[in-house]
Amino acid sequence: MYYRDVEYTLKTWVTNTGEVCTCYSCSDTELLNDLSITEFQDVDEVELFFEIDYYLDQRKLELSREKLRDEAAKEFYKLNKHR
């Protein structure tokens, strides 16, 4: 299935109690390229569309946040290397 040229799927599985569950999942590599997230899911298709819209429309913002998180993690580990 596709929304705004982004591929997503409907996943179905059976729990250990026998309950059948479903969710919509997106792991489109072009959409999530250069981001630390590799997949996101939602039980509601419209909510998944909102997330796809976010990653498409706010890509520059999300990439800048990724860069800040990476820099913060590097600084944290640099300052706490003997713990």
Secondary structure, DSSP 8 states (H G I E B T S, - for coil): -EETTEE-EEEEEE-TTS-EEEEEEE--HHHHTTSS---EEESSHHHHHHHHHHHHHTHHHHHHHHHHHHHHHHHHHHHTTT-
